Amino acid sequence: MRVLMFGWEFPPHISGGLGTASYGLAKGFSALGSNELLFVVPKAYGDEDNSIARIIGASNIPVTRKKINLGKGRSKLDYIEVSSKIVPYTDPEDFWRLKSKEVSSDYKFIQTDEHGKINFSGKYTENLMQEIANYAIVAGVIADNESFDIIHAHDWLAYPAGIAAKEVSGKPLVIHVHATDFDRSGGKVNPDVYAIEKKGMDTADRIITVSNLTRQTVIEKYNIPAEKVSTVYNAVEPLEREKEKRKLLNGSNEKIVTFLGRITMQKGPEYFVEAASRVLERTKDVRFVMAGSGDMMTDMIKLAASKNIMDRFHFTGFLRGDDVYKMLEYSDVYIMPSVSEPFGISPLEAMQSNVPVIISHQSGVAEILTHAIKVNYWDIDAMSDAIYGILKYPALYKMFRKHGKAEVDDLKWENSARQLLEIYKELV
């Protein structure tokens, strides 16, 4: 089976769970044997792991180029010719107005560099909508030049690319919903993002969701037939070596409770701060760490200050790679109080590092975990009681630590990839 897969990020250049999941599935897929994966990202840096997939950077793909001689004394003009209904635009509103109606001409023009390539930042910038549209243009070129059996597009950023590849090749399209805008926005959806998501879901031959929670959102909020949507749970990458609990540099026996993720409305950071305040009313030998970055970080600093707990509260900023595991090694409790979490890989990483976890009922990962404490994100009393109980009752701590590690070790990306392969075979 040869799969053409579109994503937006790939390790080591990631900003969250999407890149982690993409890598895990790619590695799991490669472990299944006689299969080949072409993984496309807007920008490849050259240090990606090409042993598990052939990494293709869209910014390295030249598209059709022609030169027009404008006459004596004038410079030549380069342009590209693309068989696509995606057109150049000046802003997102302009783009979606044009995209919503049929374009009369089959060919539109867009500027490239001197090598006939489109530049991509590969990041989440103010030009994101334009990069998504340009990515779809290059995806059509790639689909025209490569041979493959099926197309797989990860999350809304890559749906237009998957659609373009399907239109060019006629091959089946699978889209992977790692989150919807209902999760990211708390229900206040961006109409442009929703339009991309809806078009991707309508065009896809099969939709993969990371949990039944997300599957229900897709069916109910996007009016998608239930039989078209399948759940494939995420997993966790095995640690290369057993890690030992680190001691604080100052030799203190203080406990550490960690929040690790984007500091955004979706992740419920304010509930973590509130719970920390409640715990600190009962004991002082504990520190709370908020590891991550996001648009609510300043508000969380102010909230912690207003609770007079800043001497017990620490902000690390964004962590990546081995720094994540180092933080978990310091931790005695990990908590994910997400308001809406399609899945949530970080609790699995914590359990794998022998750290007891507390998660919200509103997370997809709660569907598959037994040895984790589950609370409603808004229940500050239950959350603080759970933290206090794990910290103060050694038997409880040891039980969750031991059985949680054993449980998560059985969650392998290879099993997730095997489920995907069966879906591919059905469609092909």
C-alpha positions, -999 to +999 in steps of 0.1 A: +000+000+000+014+034-010+000+063+009+002+100+001-002+118+034-005+155+040+002+171+074+013+205+087+041+196+110+065+167+116+091+162+144+114+177+154+095+208+142+062+206+161+041+229+182+017+204+198+000+170+196-007+171+159+029+166+150+034+140+177+004+120+164+015+123+127+050+110+136+035+081+157+012+070+130+040+072+104+063+051+126+035+026+133+027+023+096+063+017+087+065-011+112+037-030+094+060-040+066+054-038+029+039-003+028+053+030+017+044+064+031+050+098+013+045+124+040+041+160+027+046+191+049+046+227+038+082+231+047+108+204+053+140+213+072+161+183+063+164+169+098+132+149+098+133+111+101+132+098+066+137+062+077+099+058+084+086+079+056+097+099+026+093+135+037+084+159+010+085+197+016+059+215-006+083+245-008+108+223-026+083+213-053+086+233-086+053+238-103+047+244-140+066+274-152+065+295-184+083+326-194+069+354-215+093+377-234+077+411-229+098+427-257+130+445-262+142+464-231+118+446-208+125+418-183+109+384-186+079+376-165+076+342-147+043+327-139+028+293-132-001+275-147-023+255-122-053+234-130-071+244-098-102+264-086-081+279-058-071+314-068-049+341-055-065+365-030-057+395-009-073+384+024-092+354+039-126+371+033-117+376-004-105+340-007-137+325+007-160+347-014-142+335-045-140+299-034-178+298-027-187+301-064-176+284-096-146+300-113-151+303-150-115+297-161-097+264-155-063+282-151-053+308-126-019+324-118+002+328-087+037+341-082+067+318-075+104+323-070+130+320-097+130+282-094+092+279-099+086+271-062+061+286-037+076+297-004+061+284+028+068+294+064+054+261+077+042+279+107+009+294+121+013+329+109-010+357+099-008+344+063-020+310+073-051+310+050-029+319+020-004+292+029-032+266+032-045+276-003-009+275-018-004+241-001-034+228-020-019+240-053+013+222-047-006+191-035-022+189-069+013+190-086+026+163-062-005+141-069+001+145-106+037+134-104+036+106-078+020+072-078+000+061-048-031+042-037-048+065-012-046+100+002-046+108+039-049+144+052-043+154+088-065+181+103-082+211+087-049+228+076-043+199+052-079+191+040-077+214+010-044+197+000-061+163+003-091+175-018-068+189-045-049+156-047-081+137-049-094+159-077-062+154-097-057+116-091-092+103-085-078+083-056-098+078-023-094+105+004-092+099+041-092+129+064-081+126+100-099+148+125-075+155+154-098+184+166-126+205+153-131+243+156-158+236+182-130+222+205-105+250+198-130+279+201-154+267+228-183+267+204-176+302+189-165+287+155-146+307+129-168+304+098-138+302+075-123+273+094-157+256+097-160+259+059-127+241+054-136+214+078-171+209+063-157+207+028-131+182+038-156+160+056-181+161+027-154+153+001-137+126+020-144+089+014-138+082+051-133+103+082-110+092+110-116+107+145-093+103+175-121+095+199-158+088+201-163+122+216-149+138+184-168+113+163-201+125+178-191+161+172-184+154+135-217+136+131-239+162+150-222+195+142-212+188+106-241+166+096-220+137+085-235+102+081-224+080+110-213+051+088-187+074+072-169+081+105-145+057+123-126+061+156-089+053+157-074+061+191-039+077+194-011+060+213+023+069+227+058+064+215+078+040+238+105+056+259+140+045+248+151+039+283+136+037+318+138+071+334+144+077+371+127+102+392+148+133+395+155+152+427+150+189+430+182+208+426+179+223+461+174+188+477+138+197+488+112+170+492+084+193+479+060+177+456+054+190+421+020+191+402+023+198+365+000+212+338+017+207+304+000+220+272-011+250+254-023+278+277-055+283+259-092+283+267-096+247+253-071+233+279-088+248+310-057+265+326-078+287+349-092+256+366-057+244+373-048+277+390-080+276+410-073+240+421-038+249+430-051+277+453-074+252+470-046+227+476-022+253+490-049+262+516-043+227+530-006+222+525+024+243+516+050+216+506+039+215+470+047+235+439+026+239+408+041+242+373+023+255+342+045+243+313+035+257+279+026+289+261-005+304+246-028+334+245-040+330+281-006+329+297-006+365+309-041+361+323-029+330+342+000+349+357-024+376+369-048+350+383-021+332+402-009+366+415-044+375+426-046+342+446-013+351+463+003+318+452+031+330+429+057+319+454+044+283+448+036+287+411+060+285+381+057+291+344+083+274+321+072+285+287+069+261+258+087+228+262+096+204+234+115+171+229+134+157+259+125+188+280+090+174+282+102+142+297+125+160+321+096+180+334+076+148+339+105+132+357+103+161+383+065+157+386+045+139+412+011+145+396+001+155+361-032+172+354-051+179+322-083+199+330-093+203+294-127+219+286-128+201+253-100+177+244-105+154+213-079+130+227-049+142+247-015+124+242+003+141+271-014+121+299-001+090+282+034+104+282+030+112+319+018+077+328+046+063+308+070+083+330+055+068+361+034+099+370-002+096+383-026+116+361-058+135+366-079+142+335-112+157+326-142+137+317-144+160+287-113+144+271-112+117+245-084+099+262-107+093+292-125+067+270-096+043+271-079+049+304-088+030+336-060+040+359-064+077+358-086+099+381-113+116+360-131+148+371-153+174+354-131+203+343-153+228+362-153+208+395-125+226+414-133+208+446-130+173+431-098+183+412-081+197+444-092+167+464-077+144+438-044+163+438-042+163+476-051+126+478-023+115+455+002+137+472-007+127+508-016+090+505+015+070+494-006+038+487-028+058+463+002+073+446+020+040+441-012+023+428-018+048+400+019+050+393+023+012+388-009+003+370-009+035+349+025+026+335+014-009+327-018+003+310-002+028+288+026+005+277-001-015+258-011+015+237+011+012+206+011+033+174+015+001+155-020-010+165-035+024+155-017+021+121-030-014+116-066-001+120-059+026+095-045+001+070-077-020+072-097+012+064-073+019+035-079-016+021-117-012+023-115+020+002-089+008-023 
